[in-house]
Each structure stands twice: as structure tokens, then as C-alpha cells.
Amino acid sequence: MAGKRLLYLHNGRSTRTVAQLDDRFESWGLNVDRYWAFDDEFPEDLSPYHGIFLSGSPHGAYEDVPFIAQEHALIQEAARRHIPMLGVCFGSQILASALCGRDQVFRRPFCEIGNKWLKATPAAALDPIASAISPAVYMFVWHNDEVRADHPDMTILAATDQCPNQIWRFRDRPIWGIQGHPEITLAQAPDWFEQNRTRMELDGGDIEQLIASADEARAAKSMLTGFAELVKAWPGQAGHR
């Protein structure tokens, strides 16, 4: 039987990233179709896909940018087809914006940045991909935009002291958003922090301290591998469920 297909939407300025998460999804047994959404590349048909991953971006989900409008429409169509979705950083924000309303994403008064402990909610322990983060999970977070935590269609799975919605799920559907960055490995962290030094320092980050306090964050990464396993087990063709 052919492997399950994952649509990977690159929302950043480049399709090659330090994390190389698209390659890792392939190493976990998925056939990955990469599209550079940032450059207005999207598939014509969602029928072949059993899952969708949405990456980070320098843009805000509330911006009037053509690719963002097109991605909103794709997310809504994918939700109608019951295709599992996972978004990280901007990916989480655009999921919230598309499914719960444009006003769900807002600009914070200051940046939250650091390697931090997130407190899990009771719902996390029962979640199909988030059970390993309970009762708390350590990961790097860095965001100026934020998803509100008060929407009735959101199940909040984890929060920090500064952000009440770090990880969430849409209703009881296979759709999740992660505000932080579990995709960065411990080995990749120093290069990533150095690559983004100027921006992170402007946002209040101490690069040396961030490198020193970095961690493999295995429990956080279990959400990525858990999503891959869920997509691999997803029944039938996505467009014919």
C-alpha cells in the first residue's frame, strides 16, 4: 500500500530551514509534498492528502497578503474534508484565524521569548498527540503575535505565565496549533539562535542564555511524531471520507 501523503506548507522566506522538519516527516514514514505558500504555491486539489502541516512565517495571520487569504481558504476546505492539520508558530495562528475568526490573533504589547516550562491542562493528558506533555513541557517559545484563549471551539492544552494559549486543539477534531518551536533540535539550536540573533535580541532574548538553557525537548517533539503517526493511520483517501 502506498504511504500516506502530507502536504507541507512553507510559509517562510525560504523552503530550506534549520529544522528541516519536512525531511524529518519523510523519515517518519510520510510522503511529503512541499509547497512554498509564501511564494503563492498551493496544490490545486486536497484530495490526495491525509494530513497538512503549516510552518512559521514572518507575517501575521491578520495581514492582508494574498497567500494568507489563499491559505485561509485552504484550511477551511481541509477542515470540511476532515484532514488532520498541525501548525507551528504562524501555522498555529493562521489555523486559529481561519477556523475561529480573524480577531483570534492579535499583536502582543511585548515579545515572549525563552526556553520555558509550559503548564499542561487536564485535557492534554487525554489528547491523541499531546498526552506526553502532561503535567508540564519544556520548549523554546518566541512570538509577538498570539492566539486568544477564549474561543468556545478551542481546547487549550498548555500555557505559559505570559501566554494562556500555547498549545490548542480545534474542538475534538484532529487539528492542533503549537505556538512554540518543538521542531528545533538541541543540535540545531545554536545555529538557529545565531542565525536569528539580531531579531531575537531586539525582542529581548539573550542568545548566550538561550543556547545554555536549550534542551532536546523530547516531550514537546512527541507532538510532531504523534501527528505523523496519526496521519499514517488516517483511513482512506482524504477527499473521500
Residue pairs with C-beta under 8 A, 6 or more apart in sequence:
2 31
3 29
3 30
3 31
3 232
4 30
4 31
4 50
4 51
4 231
4 232
4 234
5 30
5 31
5 32
5 33
5 48
5 49
5 50
5 51
6 25
6 30
6 31
6 32
6 33
6 49
6 50
6 51
6 52
6 53
6 228
6 231
7 33
7 35
7 43
7 46
7 49
7 51
7 52
7 53
8 21
8 22
8 25
8 32
8 33
8 34
8 35
8 52
8 53
8 55
9 35
9 37
9 42
9 52
9 53
9 54
9 55
9 71
9 74
9 91
10 17
10 22
10 34
10 35
10 36
10 37
10 38
10 55
11 37
11 38
11 54
11 55
11 56
11 57
11 59
11 67
11 71
11 90
11 91
11 94
12 38
12 55
12 56
12 57
12 58
13 38
13 58
15 34
15 36
17 55
18 184
18 188
18 191
18 192
18 195
19 181
19 183
19 184
19 185
19 188
19 192
21 53
21 55
21 183
21 224
22 32
22 34
22 53
23 32
24 224
25 32
25 53
25 228
26 32
28 225
28 228
28 229
28 232
29 228
29 232
30 51
30 228
30 231
30 232
33 43
33 48
33 49
35 41
35 42
35 43
37 67
37 70
37 71
38 57
38 67
39 67
40 66
40 67
40 70
42 70
42 71
42 74
43 49
45 239
46 52
46 74
46 77
46 78
46 81
46 83
46 238
46 239
47 81
47 237
47 238
47 239
47 240
48 237
48 238
48 239
49 78
49 83
49 238
50 83
50 84
50 231
50 232
50 234
50 237
50 238
51 83
51 84
51 85
51 86
51 227
51 230
51 231
51 234
52 74
52 75
52 78
52 83
52 84
52 85
52 86
53 85
53 86
53 87
53 88
53 91
53 227
54 71
54 75
54 85
54 86
54 87
54 88
54 90
54 91
54 92
54 94
54 95
55 87
55 88
55 89
55 90
55 91
56 88
56 89
56 90
56 91
56 181
57 89
57 90
57 91
57 94
59 65
59 68
59 90
60 90
60 93
60 105
60 107
60 145
61 68
61 90
61 93
61 94
61 96
61 97
61 102
61 105
61 145
62 97
62 102
62 105
62 106
62 145
68 94
71 94
71 98
72 94
72 97
72 98
73 98
75 85
75 94
75 95
75 98
75 99
76 98
76 99
78 85
79 85
79 98
79 99
79 170
79 173
79 175
81 238
81 239
81 241
82 173
82 174
82 238
82 241
83 238
84 174
84 175
84 227
84 230
84 231
84 234
85 95
85 174
85 175
85 176
86 175
86 176
86 177
86 178
86 223
86 224
86 227
87 93
87 94
87 95
87 176
87 177
87 178
88 177
88 178
88 180
88 181
88 182
88 183
89 142
89 143
89 178
89 179
89 180
89 181
90 145
91 177
91 178
92 147
92 168
92 176
92 177
92 178
92 179
93 105
93 145
93 146
93 147
93 177
93 179
94 105
95 170
95 175
95 177
96 104
96 105
96 147
96 148
96 151
96 154
96 168
96 177
97 104
97 105
99 153
99 170
99 175
100 151
100 153
100 154
100 170
101 151
103 148
104 147
104 148
104 151
105 145
105 146
105 147
105 148
106 145
106 146
106 148
107 144
107 145
107 146
108 143
108 144
108 145
108 146
110 204
111 142
111 143
111 144
111 203
111 204
112 141
112 142
112 143
112 146
112 160
112 162
112 163
113 141
113 142
113 143
113 200
113 203
113 204
113 205
113 210
114 140
114 141
114 142
114 205
114 210
114 213
115 138
115 139
115 140
115 210
115 213
115 214
115 215
116 138
116 139
116 140
116 141
116 160
116 161
116 180
117 136
117 137
117 138
117 160
118 133
118 136
118 137
118 138
118 139
118 141
118 158
118 159
118 160
118 166
118 167
118 180
119 135
119 136
119 158
119 159
119 160
120 130
120 133
120 134
120 135
120 136
120 137
120 157
120 158
121 156
121 157
121 158
121 159
123 155
123 156
123 157
123 169
124 130
124 131
124 133
124 134
124 157
124 158
124 167
125 131
125 134
127 157
127 169
128 174
128 226
128 230
129 176
129 222
129 223
129 226
129 227
129 230
130 157
130 158
130 167
130 169
130 176
130 223
130 226
132 219
132 222
132 223
132 226
133 157
133 158
133 167
133 219
133 220
133 222
133 223
137 158
137 217
137 219
137 220
138 215
138 217
138 219
138 220
139 180
139 181
139 182
139 215
139 217
139 220
140 180
140 181
140 184
140 189
140 210
140 214
140 217
141 160
141 163
141 166
141 179
141 180
141 181
142 180
142 181
142 200
142 203
142 205
143 163
143 179
143 180
144 203
146 163
146 165
146 179
147 154
147 165
147 168
147 177
147 179
148 165
149 156
149 159
149 164
149 165
149 168
153 170
153 171
154 165
154 168
154 169
154 170
155 168
155 169
155 170
155 171
155 172
156 164
156 165
156 167
156 168
157 167
157 168
157 169
157 176
158 166
158 167
159 165
159 166
160 166
163 179
165 179
166 178
166 179
166 180
167 176
167 177
167 178
167 179
167 180
167 223
168 176
168 177
169 175
169 176
169 177
170 176
170 177
174 230
174 234
176 223
176 227
178 220
178 223
180 220
182 217
182 220
182 221
182 223
182 224
183 221
183 224
184 192
185 216
186 214
186 215
186 216
186 217
189 210
189 211
189 214
190 211
190 214
193 200
193 205
193 207
193 210
193 211
193 214
194 207
197 207
200 207
200 210
201 207
235 241
